[in-house]
Amino acid sequence: MPAFMHSSEPGWLWIVFVAIVLVALFVDFVLLRKQGSHEIHAKEAAIWSVIWVLVSLAFNGLLWWAVKDSSGDTRLANTKFVEFLTGYLLEKSLAVDNIFIFLLIFNYF
């Protein structure tokens, strides 16, 4: 039996998660490809960063609501909310750390 069948989150939330990932990939590979190669300025990068962060936070809100609705336990929903947010912030900080390391390596060569 798949692992998500034993989780506190309802199964439909996994479908929503996969749908969000597929829409994000579609936007990235199909819609934005039509723009062609261009120099990305700080403003455009900031706008897209804010969009993806808001999508993640919206999913986290949906996660909180789904867990609270399915279990009726606000404490469990709060725990899942904090777990998701912590993991998201950790991954974001590691991504920034990787960019810093790449810059150091590229500047060295």
GROMACS elastic network, one bead per residue, 0.5 to 0.9 nm:
[ bonds ]
;  ai    aj funct       b0    kb
    1     4     6  0.84968   500
    1     5     6  0.69283   500
    1     6     6  0.84970   500
    2     5     6  0.56981   500
    2     6     6  0.77270   500
    3     6     6  0.57152   500
    3     7     6  0.69559   500
    4     7     6  0.50925   500
    4     8     6  0.83117   500
    4     9     6  0.76733   500
    4    10     6  0.83509   500
    4    11     6  0.69529   500
    4    14     6  0.79093   500
    5     8     6  0.84888   500
    5     9     6  0.85498   500
    5    10     6  0.81287   500
    5    11     6  0.68269   500
    6     9     6  0.85183   500
    7    10     6  0.75611   500
    7    11     6  0.85799   500
    8    67     6  0.65086   500
    8    70     6  0.79719   500
    8    71     6  0.73717   500
    8    76     6  0.85208   500
    8    80     6  0.89779   500
    9    12     6  0.84351   500
    9    13     6  0.68119   500
    9    14     6  0.82228   500
    9    63     6  0.74771   500
    9    66     6  0.67329   500
    9    67     6  0.53995   500
    9    70     6  0.74589   500
    9    71     6  0.85444   500
   10    13     6  0.56782   500
   10    14     6  0.75912   500
   10    66     6  0.68539   500
   10    67     6  0.71373   500
   10    70     6  0.67633   500
   11    14     6  0.55380   500
   11    15     6  0.70339   500
   12    15     6  0.50445   500
   12    16     6  0.63679   500
   12    17     6  0.86774   500
   13    17     6  0.61260   500
   13    18     6  0.86473   500
   13    62     6  0.83276   500
   13    63     6  0.73560   500
   13    66     6  0.74666   500
   14    18     6  0.61786   500
   14    19     6  0.84751   500
   15    18     6  0.51856   500
   15    19     6  0.60790   500
   15    20     6  0.86230   500
   16    20     6  0.61510   500
   16    21     6  0.86677   500
   16    59     6  0.88270   500
   17    20     6  0.51547   500
   17    21     6  0.63253   500
   17    22     6  0.86842   500
   17    59     6  0.78002   500
   18    21     6  0.50890   500
   18    22     6  0.61444   500
   18    23     6  0.85929   500
   19    22     6  0.50607   500
   19    23     6  0.60931   500
   19    24     6  0.85272   500
   20    23     6  0.50991   500
   20    24     6  0.60959   500
   20    25     6  0.86063   500
   20    55     6  0.86131   500
   20    59     6  0.87873   500
   21    24     6  0.50555   500
   21    25     6  0.61996   500
   21    26     6  0.85836   500
   22    25     6  0.50688   500
   22    26     6  0.60902   500
   22    27     6  0.85945   500
   23    27     6  0.61092   500
   23    28     6  0.85104   500
   24    27     6  0.51374   500
   24    28     6  0.61168   500
   24    29     6  0.85708   500
   24    52     6  0.87618   500
   25    28     6  0.50154   500
   25    29     6  0.58637   500
   25    30     6  0.79257   500
   26    29     6  0.53426   500
   26    30     6  0.53256   500
   26    31     6  0.67714   500
   26    32     6  0.86943   500
   27    30     6  0.56451   500
   27    32     6  0.60886   500
   27    33     6  0.85010   500
   28    31     6  0.62615   500
   28    32     6  0.53627   500
   28    33     6  0.70508   500
   29    32     6  0.62329   500
   29    33     6  0.57165   500
   29    34     6  0.89458   500
   30    33     6  0.52338   500
   30    34     6  0.69280   500
   31    34     6  0.58124   500
   31    35     6  0.77556   500
   32    35     6  0.54806   500
   32    36     6  0.75249   500
   33    36     6  0.54959   500
   33    37     6  0.79640   500
   34    37     6  0.88586   500
   35    38     6  0.75885   500
   40    43     6  0.82197   500
   40    44     6  0.63230   500
   40    45     6  0.65887   500
   41    44     6  0.55236   500
   41    45     6  0.63050   500
   41    46     6  0.86421   500
   42    45     6  0.50831   500
   42    46     6  0.59758   500
   42    47     6  0.85566   500
   43    46     6  0.51054   500
   43    47     6  0.61668   500
   43    48     6  0.87197   500
   44    47     6  0.51163   500
   44    48     6  0.62636   500
   44    49     6  0.85070   500
   45    48     6  0.52948   500
   45    49     6  0.60282   500
   45    50     6  0.85928   500
   46    49     6  0.50061   500
   46    50     6  0.61089   500
   46    51     6  0.85763   500
   47    50     6  0.51991   500
   47    51     6  0.62356   500
   47    52     6  0.88314   500
   48    52     6  0.62624   500
   48    53     6  0.85557   500
   49    52     6  0.53268   500
   49    53     6  0.61308   500
   49    54     6  0.85572   500
   50    53     6  0.51092   500
   50    54     6  0.60385   500
   50    55     6  0.85757   500
   51    54     6  0.51812   500
   51    55     6  0.62514   500
   51    56     6  0.87554   500
   52    56     6  0.62543   500
   52    57     6  0.86490   500
   53    56     6  0.50884   500
   53    57     6  0.61958   500
   53    58     6  0.85586   500
   54    57     6  0.50106   500
   54    58     6  0.59780   500
   54    59     6  0.85052   500
   55    58     6  0.50696   500
   55    59     6  0.62154   500
   55    60     6  0.86256   500
   56    59     6  0.50921   500
   56    60     6  0.62029   500
   56    61     6  0.87005   500
   56    85     6  0.89018   500
   56    88     6  0.82088   500
   57    61     6  0.62268   500
   57    62     6  0.86052   500
   57    85     6  0.79844   500
   58    61     6  0.50414   500
   58    62     6  0.62491   500
   58    63     6  0.85836   500
   59    63     6  0.60527   500
   59    64     6  0.85978   500
   60    64     6  0.62216   500
   60    65     6  0.86439   500
   60    80     6  0.86821   500
   60    81     6  0.61609   500
   60    82     6  0.89522   500
   60    84     6  0.67432   500
   60    85     6  0.72573   500
   61    64     6  0.50787   500
   61    65     6  0.62285   500
   61    66     6  0.85712   500
   61    81     6  0.74141   500
   62    65     6  0.50690   500
   62    66     6  0.59715   500
   62    67     6  0.85299   500
   63    66     6  0.51292   500
   63    67     6  0.61110   500
   63    68     6  0.84507   500
   63    77     6  0.77467   500
   63    80     6  0.75759   500
   63    81     6  0.69210   500
   63    84     6  0.87349   500
   64    67     6  0.54030   500
   64    68     6  0.61085   500
   64    69     6  0.84713   500
   64    74     6  0.84602   500
   64    76     6  0.86780   500
   64    78     6  0.66307   500
   64    79     6  0.87249   500
   64    80     6  0.67434   500
   64    81     6  0.55386   500
   65    68     6  0.51493   500
   65    69     6  0.58987   500
   65    70     6  0.84827   500
   65    77     6  0.72275   500
   66    69     6  0.50489   500
   66    70     6  0.59675   500
   66    71     6  0.83616   500
   66    77     6  0.80486   500
   67    70     6  0.52256   500
   67    71     6  0.58252   500
   67    72     6  0.74765   500
   67    73     6  0.76233   500
   67    74     6  0.81256   500
   67    76     6  0.72712   500
   67    77     6  0.52081   500
   67    78     6  0.89054   500
   67    80     6  0.78593   500
   68    71     6  0.54280   500
   68    73     6  0.53836   500
   68    74     6  0.54473   500
   68    75     6  0.83326   500
   68    76     6  0.72544   500
   68    77     6  0.51411   500
   68    78     6  0.84350   500
   69    72     6  0.53684   500
   69    73     6  0.79339   500
   69    74     6  0.88136   500
   69    77     6  0.88110   500
   70    73     6  0.83047   500
   71    74     6  0.82744   500
   71    76     6  0.80284   500
   71    77     6  0.83295   500
   72    76     6  0.86331   500
   72    77     6  0.85520   500
   73    76     6  0.54365   500
   73    77     6  0.64016   500
   73    78     6  0.87615   500
   74    78     6  0.60364   500
   74    79     6  0.85261   500
   75    78     6  0.50365   500
   75    79     6  0.61550   500
   75    80     6  0.86846   500
   76    80     6  0.62238   500
   76    81     6  0.85217   500
   77    80     6  0.51744   500
   77    81     6  0.60879   500
   77    82     6  0.86590   500
   78    82     6  0.61745   500
   78    83     6  0.85386   500
   79    82     6  0.52131   500
   79    83     6  0.60843   500
   79    84     6  0.86379   500
   80    84     6  0.61162   500
   80    85     6  0.84956   500
   81    84     6  0.53436   500
   81    85     6  0.61626   500
   81    86     6  0.85320   500
   82    85     6  0.50391   500
   82    86     6  0.58757   500
   82    87     6  0.84550   500
   83    86     6  0.51637   500
   83    87     6  0.61564   500
   83    88     6  0.85383   500
   84    87     6  0.51908   500
   84    88     6  0.60603   500
   84    89     6  0.86038   500
   85    88     6  0.50277   500
   85    89     6  0.60787   500
   85    90     6  0.84507   500
   86    89     6  0.52266   500
   86    90     6  0.60443   500
   86    91     6  0.85967   500
   87    90     6  0.50663   500
   87    91     6  0.61602   500
   87    92     6  0.85897   500
   88    91     6  0.52156   500
   88    92     6  0.61846   500
   88    93     6  0.86597   500
   89    92     6  0.50032   500
   89    93     6  0.61052   500
   89    94     6  0.85620   500
   90    93     6  0.51759   500
   90    94     6  0.62020   500
   90    95     6  0.86279   500
   91    94     6  0.50626   500
   91    95     6  0.61347   500
   91    96     6  0.87234   500
   92    95     6  0.50730   500
   92    96     6  0.63701   500
   92    97     6  0.86309   500
   93    96     6  0.51544   500
   93    97     6  0.61559   500
   93    98     6  0.86513   500
   94    98     6  0.61171   500
   94    99     6  0.86788   500
   95    98     6  0.50579   500
   95    99     6  0.63920   500
   95   100     6  0.87772   500
   96    99     6  0.51036   500
   96   100     6  0.63574   500
   96   101     6  0.87815   500
   97   100     6  0.51038   500
   97   101     6  0.63350   500
   97   102     6  0.87223   500
   98   101     6  0.50505   500
   98   102     6  0.61411   500
   98   103     6  0.85903   500
   99   102     6  0.50731   500
   99   103     6  0.61793   500
   99   104     6  0.86579   500
  100   103     6  0.51542   500
  100   104     6  0.63203   500
  100   105     6  0.87813   500
  101   104     6  0.50699   500
  101   105     6  0.62356   500
  101   106     6  0.85955   500
  102   105     6  0.51257   500
  102   106     6  0.60003   500
  102   107     6  0.83822   500
  103   106     6  0.51617   500
  103   107     6  0.59010   500
  103   108     6  0.84100   500
  104   107     6  0.52433   500
  104   108     6  0.61654   500
  104   109     6  0.89117   500
  105   108     6  0.51189   500
  105   109     6  0.65664   500
  106   109     6  0.53162   500
